[in-house]
């Protein structure tokens, strides 16, 4: 049990009192849940915000100069950004493919050709 107590003491010195941290984290999470669009967030977005709330609480209850806590906040935000960019890329790819398929159908190709002739 001594090893566990040593770890808990070390973490307490770094991040502050667990009870204070829990209270602060839960209050931040509650405030976020009151947002008008909170119910529209994906699970990944919610989890990232939960983890960011946790890191914020550690900063204000413990060692605010501990760089890893700040880096972790950036990391969780970057995970969401990466997912959003991937989704946007997939949407753009699908649009591009649909346009290519549509333009290659004989009826659409004929309509485009007629429009080009009218435009001349």
N, C-alpha and C positions, 0 to 999 in steps of 0.2 A: 504493500500500500504506500510505502514511502516514495516509490518512483512516481506514482499517480499524484501524490501530494506535491512533489517537486514540480511536476509539469503544470499542475493547476496554479501553483504559486507563481511560476514563471509567466504563465499566460495572464494571470491576474495583474502582475506588474506591468505587462505589455499592453493589455487591452482594457484594464479596469475591472471593477467588481462585476461579477456575472449578473447579479440581480439588477443593478443599474443599467447594464448593457441590455438585458432582456426587456426592461421597461422602455428604454429609449427606442430600441429596435421595433417593438410592437407599436409604439406610438407613431413612429414614422410610417410603418406599414399601414396602420389604420388611416393616417392622413392620406396616403396614396390611394387607398380603397375608396375614398370619398370623391375622387376625381370623376368628372362627368363621363369620361370614356374608359374608366378603369375596367369595366366589364368586357370591353372589346379587345383587351390585350391577349396575346397568345400566351400559352404556358411558358414559353421561353422568355418572353418579355416580362411576365410576372416574376419568374424566378430570378432573372437578372436584377430587377428592381428590388426584390427581397434581399438578394445578396449585397447589393449596393447599400441598402438600408442597414444591413448588418455591419458592413465595413464603416459606414458613416458613424454608427453608434460606437464602434470601437475607437474611432478617431476622437470623438468628443468625450468619451469616458476614460480613455487611456492615453497612450503615447501618440500625440498628434504629429510627431516628427518621424514616425515609423513609416518609411517610404513604401513598404510592401502593401500597406492598407490602401494607399493612394493608387498604386499600380493595379491592385485588384479591382478597384472601381473602374479604371480605364478598361481593364480586361473584360469585365462583364458587359460593359457598354459595347465594346468591340465585337463581342459574340453576337449581340443583337444586330449591330450594323452589318456584319458579314451575312447573317441570315436574310436580312432585308435586301441586300444587294443581290444575293443569289436568287431570291424570289423575283426581283425585278428583271434580272438577266433571263430567267426562265420565261417570264411573261413576254419580254421583248423577242426572244427566240420563237415563241409560239406565234406571235403576231407576224413576224417575218415569214415563218413557214406557211401560215394561212394566206398571206398575201401572195406568196409564190405559187401556192396551189391554186388559188382563185384566178390569178392571172393566166395560168396554164390551161384552164378549162376552155374548150372551143368557143362556148357562148360568150364568155367574158373577153377572150382574145378578140373575137369579132366585134364586140361592142367597143373595146378600146381602139381597135383599128378604125372604126367608123368615127369615133370621137376625134382621133388624130386627123382624119381627112377633113372633118368639119372645121377643125381648128386651123388648118392650112388656109 
